[in-house]
Amino acid sequence: MAATPSKTDLFESFKNLKVAIVGDVMVDAYIYGHVDRISPEAPVPVLLVNRREQRPGGAANVAMNIKAMGATPLLISMVGDDRDGSALLNLLEDKNIASGYIAKDPGRVTTTKTRIIAKGHQMMRLDHENSNEISEELENILLEHIATVVKEETPDVLIFQDYNKGLLTEKIIRGATMICLNNNIPVAVDPKKRHFSSYQMCTLFKPNLGEISDNLLQEIDPKDIESLRAAALSL
């Protein structure tokens, strides 16, 4: 009987892996400060800003985590042709994550989620985004990127990282899946509601409990094995 590999061995094996990630990238922005008065203009707190931060979010955060585990992330996505998009590309380059397969769309804004934080408490979040589906022209560009990555980089797995921001259309999902099937590349999926049922013939499908319940329109008891089994069969 083969010995179970240690955690060290598992992480060492990651160093040889290439992981393609296709999905919605975004900027996670943070504004930190403190509140010591209420505005005379309206009954709202006044935040005195101390510092600001920007971090890669969404599929870009997944790429960072893969990089941190020792594997090579191959990120395929899209940003707007704007200041936040440029900032995100710079953040990725600072982390030695290649951005050559990230397209720019001048007709969209880069998804940015800005959190306002005072004394460790989040007061508000501001979302700047366009979640409409991408154009056919951009679909074709991204499918070309996926085909190039598969041919030239030979990834060990492809991950769909879906945040319902419009990049993962039916055409992208089906096209990328077929490219992977034709090249014997496993496909893993972290889905969202919009195209939950579009992910077919994948190797790993990883919705959370709420996503399964919402899409199957049934209550699921996470402590009841029969309830979980029925949900799995429905998927």
C-alpha positions as CSV (number, residue, x, y, z in Angstrom):
1,M,0.0,0.0,0.0
2,A,1.4,3.4,-1.0
3,A,2.3,5.8,1.7
4,T,0.2,8.9,2.1
5,P,2.2,11.9,0.9
6,S,3.1,14.4,3.6
7,K,2.0,18.1,3.4
8,T,5.6,19.0,2.6
9,D,5.6,16.5,-0.4
10,L,2.2,17.9,-1.6
11,F,3.5,21.5,-1.6
12,E,6.7,20.4,-3.2
13,S,4.7,18.8,-6.0
14,F,2.9,22.1,-6.6
15,K,6.2,23.6,-7.9
16,N,5.9,21.6,-11.1
17,L,2.3,22.6,-11.8
18,K,1.0,25.2,-14.3
19,V,-2.6,26.3,-13.6
20,A,-4.6,28.3,-16.1
21,I,-7.3,30.6,-14.5
22,V,-10.1,32.0,-16.6
23,G,-12.4,34.4,-14.8
24,D,-13.3,37.8,-13.6
25,V,-10.5,39.9,-12.1
26,M,-11.0,42.9,-9.9
27,V,-9.3,45.4,-7.6
28,D,-9.9,45.1,-3.9
29,A,-9.4,48.6,-2.6
30,Y,-9.3,49.7,1.1
31,I,-9.5,53.1,2.6
32,Y,-8.5,53.2,6.3
33,G,-9.2,56.1,8.7
34,H,-10.9,57.1,11.8
35,V,-14.1,58.9,12.6
36,D,-14.3,61.6,15.3
37,R,-17.3,63.7,14.2
38,I,-20.5,63.9,12.3
39,S,-20.8,65.9,9.2
40,P,-22.7,69.3,9.5
41,E,-24.0,68.7,6.0
42,A,-25.9,65.5,6.8
43,P,-26.1,63.0,9.7
44,V,-23.2,60.9,8.5
45,P,-19.8,60.2,9.9
46,V,-16.7,62.0,8.6
47,L,-13.8,59.7,7.9
48,L,-10.3,61.2,8.2
49,V,-8.3,59.0,5.8
50,N,-5.0,57.6,7.0
51,R,-4.0,55.3,4.2
52,R,-5.2,53.5,1.0
53,E,-4.5,50.0,-0.3
54,Q,-5.1,48.1,-3.5
55,R,-4.9,44.4,-3.9
56,P,-5.6,41.9,-6.7
57,G,-9.1,40.5,-6.3
58,G,-11.4,37.9,-7.8
59,A,-9.6,35.6,-10.2
60,A,-6.4,37.7,-9.7
61,N,-6.5,36.8,-6.0
62,V,-6.8,33.1,-7.0
63,A,-3.7,33.5,-9.2
64,M,-1.9,35.0,-6.2
65,N,-2.8,32.1,-4.0
66,I,-1.7,29.6,-6.6
67,K,1.6,31.5,-6.9
68,A,2.0,31.5,-3.1
69,M,1.6,27.7,-3.1
70,G,4.5,27.3,-5.6
71,A,2.7,26.6,-8.8
72,T,2.7,28.8,-11.9
73,P,-0.5,30.7,-12.5
74,L,-1.6,31.5,-16.1
75,L,-4.2,34.2,-15.8
76,I,-6.6,34.8,-18.7
77,S,-9.0,37.7,-18.2
78,M,-10.0,41.2,-19.0
79,V,-9.7,44.7,-17.5
80,G,-11.0,48.1,-18.6
81,D,-8.7,50.5,-20.3
82,D,-8.7,52.7,-17.2
83,R,-6.6,53.7,-14.1
84,D,-7.8,50.8,-12.0
85,G,-7.1,48.3,-14.8
86,S,-3.5,49.6,-15.1
87,A,-3.1,49.5,-11.3
88,L,-4.2,45.8,-11.3
89,L,-1.8,44.9,-14.0
90,N,1.0,46.6,-12.1
91,L,0.0,44.8,-8.9
92,L,0.2,41.5,-10.7
93,E,3.6,42.3,-12.2
94,D,4.8,43.2,-8.7
95,K,3.9,39.7,-7.6
96,N,5.6,38.2,-10.7
97,I,2.3,37.1,-12.2
98,A,2.3,37.4,-16.0
99,S,-0.4,39.6,-17.4
100,G,0.1,39.0,-21.1
101,Y,-3.2,37.1,-21.5
102,I,-5.3,39.8,-19.9
103,A,-7.2,41.8,-22.5
104,K,-8.2,45.4,-22.3
105,D,-11.7,46.6,-23.2
106,P,-12.0,50.4,-23.5
107,G,-15.8,50.1,-23.3
108,R,-15.8,48.7,-19.8
109,V,-14.6,49.8,-16.3
110,T,-12.4,47.6,-14.3
111,T,-14.4,46.0,-11.4
112,T,-13.3,47.7,-8.2
113,K,-14.6,47.1,-4.7
114,T,-13.7,49.8,-2.3
115,R,-14.1,49.2,1.4
116,I,-14.3,52.1,3.9
117,I,-12.8,51.0,7.2
118,A,-12.6,52.8,10.6
119,K,-11.1,51.2,13.7
120,G,-11.2,47.7,12.2
121,H,-14.9,48.0,11.2
122,Q,-16.1,48.2,7.6
123,M,-18.5,51.1,7.3
124,M,-19.4,50.8,3.6
125,R,-18.4,49.2,0.3
126,L,-18.4,51.0,-3.0
127,D,-18.7,48.9,-6.1
128,H,-17.6,50.2,-9.5
129,E,-18.3,47.7,-12.2
130,N,-20.0,46.7,-15.4
131,S,-21.4,43.1,-15.2
132,N,-22.9,42.9,-18.6
133,E,-21.6,40.1,-20.8
134,I,-18.5,40.9,-22.9
135,S,-18.7,41.5,-26.6
136,E,-18.3,38.8,-29.2
137,E,-15.1,40.4,-30.3
138,L,-13.6,40.1,-26.8
139,E,-14.9,36.5,-26.5
140,N,-12.9,35.7,-29.6
141,I,-9.8,37.4,-28.3
142,L,-10.0,35.5,-25.0
143,L,-10.7,32.1,-26.7
144,E,-7.5,32.8,-28.7
145,H,-5.6,33.4,-25.5
146,I,-7.0,30.2,-24.0
147,A,-6.0,28.2,-27.1
148,T,-2.5,29.8,-27.0
149,V,-2.0,29.0,-23.3
150,V,-3.0,25.4,-23.8
151,K,-0.8,25.0,-26.8
152,E,2.3,26.8,-25.6
153,E,2.1,26.6,-21.8
154,T,0.6,23.1,-21.5
155,P,-1.2,23.8,-18.2
156,D,-2.0,20.9,-15.9
157,V,-5.4,22.1,-15.1
158,L,-7.8,25.0,-16.0
159,I,-9.9,26.7,-13.4
160,F,-13.1,28.7,-14.2
161,Q,-13.3,31.4,-11.6
162,D,-16.8,33.0,-12.0
163,Y,-17.9,36.1,-10.2
164,N,-20.9,37.0,-12.4
165,K,-19.0,40.0,-13.9
166,G,-19.7,39.1,-17.5
167,L,-16.4,37.5,-18.7
168,L,-17.5,33.9,-18.5
169,T,-20.2,33.7,-21.2
170,E,-21.7,30.6,-22.7
171,K,-19.3,30.8,-25.6
172,I,-16.2,31.2,-23.4
173,I,-17.3,28.3,-21.1
174,R,-18.1,25.9,-23.9
175,G,-15.1,26.9,-26.1
176,A,-12.6,26.7,-23.3
177,T,-14.0,23.4,-22.1
178,M,-13.7,21.8,-25.5
179,I,-10.2,23.0,-25.9
180,C,-9.3,21.4,-22.6
181,L,-11.1,18.2,-23.4
182,N,-9.3,17.9,-26.7
183,N,-6.0,18.3,-24.9
184,N,-6.8,16.0,-21.9
185,I,-6.6,19.0,-19.4
186,P,-8.8,18.7,-16.3
187,V,-11.3,21.5,-15.8
188,A,-12.3,22.8,-12.3
189,V,-15.2,25.2,-11.8
190,D,-16.0,27.7,-9.0
191,P,-19.4,28.8,-10.4
192,K,-21.9,31.6,-9.8
193,K,-25.6,31.8,-10.5
194,R,-25.8,33.3,-14.0
195,H,-24.2,30.3,-15.8
196,F,-24.5,27.7,-13.1
197,S,-25.9,25.1,-15.4
198,S,-23.6,25.9,-18.3
199,Y,-20.6,24.1,-16.9
200,Q,-20.7,20.7,-18.5
201,M,-18.1,17.9,-18.8
202,C,-15.9,19.4,-16.1
203,T,-13.7,17.4,-13.8
204,L,-14.5,19.3,-10.6
205,F,-17.5,21.4,-9.8
206,K,-17.3,23.4,-6.6
207,P,-20.3,25.4,-5.7
208,N,-21.0,26.4,-2.1
209,L,-24.1,25.3,-0.3
210,G,-26.1,28.5,-0.9
211,E,-25.3,28.3,-4.7
212,I,-26.5,24.7,-4.9
213,S,-29.7,25.4,-2.9
214,D,-30.5,28.5,-5.0
215,N,-30.0,26.8,-8.3
216,L,-31.7,23.5,-7.5
217,L,-34.5,25.4,-5.7
218,Q,-34.4,23.1,-2.8
219,E,-33.5,23.2,0.9
220,I,-30.3,21.3,1.7
221,D,-29.4,20.2,5.3
222,P,-25.6,20.2,5.4
223,K,-25.7,17.8,8.4
224,D,-27.9,15.2,6.6
225,I,-26.0,12.9,4.3
226,E,-29.1,11.9,2.4
227,S,-29.9,15.5,1.7
228,L,-26.4,16.1,0.5
229,R,-26.5,12.9,-1.6
230,A,-29.8,14.0,-3.3
231,A,-28.4,17.4,-4.1
232,A,-25.3,15.8,-5.6
233,L,-27.4,13.5,-7.8
234,S,-29.5,16.5,-8.9
235,L,-26.3,18.3,-10.1
